[in-house]
Amino acid sequence: MRVRYFAVVREKTGLDEETWDVVDGATVAAFREAMAAKYPTLAALMPRIVVSVNREYAKKDLVLRDGDEAALIPPIAGGSGIW
């Protein structure tokens, strides 16, 4: 599975993307746990990071498959609040 990283996630991993092997039956929830274990600096952020699979927001029980593309999308902040 191709995994893409953006913004602070890219900074914490030091990567733009990488390839992960998908274990049969692995879910987005298991992937999130594996990410936190592999990159401990992400553990505190993981509850606020959204995972998309194949360019759609993914629920935690979605089963991952070989050939999927996942992206970790951190929360977006900023702006002045003045329009």
N, C-alpha and C positions, 0 to 999 in steps of 0.2 A: 504494500500500500504506500502510495506517495503521501507524505505528510509535509504540509507547508506551514511556515511560521511567519507571523507578522508582528511589527512594532515591538513591544516589550518582550514578547515571547521569543522573537528573533534575537533580541539582545541577551536574554537569559540563556538561550541554547547555543548562541554563537553560530547558528545555521539559518539559511533561508529555507531549506527543505532537507528531508532525508527519506530513506525508504525503511519501512517497518515490515517485518514478517507478520502475517495475520494468522493467528491460531484459530482453528475451527471453532465456531461458536462465540468468538470474542465479540463483546459488545462495546459500544462507545463508553460506557461506564468503566469497563475493564481497561480500555485504552487510556482513559483519563487517569486512572490509578497508576498505570504503567508509566505514563508521562511524569507524574509527580515523583515516582520512585527513581526514574532515570535522571531527572533534572530536579533535584531537591529545591533549587532556587525558585521553581515554579509552584511548589506545593501550596503556598499561601495564596497564590493567584488563581489556582485551578477552579475554585468555586465560582469565580466571576468570568472565567474564560468560556466562550461559546465554541462548540465544535461543529463544524459543517462537514458533511460527507457528500461528495459529488455535487458541491455547490448549493447544498440545501442544509438549513439548520437541522441538526440531528438530535433525536431524543436519546436518552441514556440507554434504552433497551434495544436500539438498532443494532443488528448483527452486521459486523464488518466482513468484507470479502476481499480476496485478492483482486487487484485492479482498481479498488476504490481510491479516491483522492480525498484526504482529510485536511482540514485547515483549522488551526487554533487561532481564534479571533479574540483578542483582549478587549476589555471595556474601553469605550471611547470617551474621552473627556476633553474639555477645553471649550473655547469660545468665550465671548464676553457676556453673553446673555442679552446683549443689546442688538435689536434688529432695526 
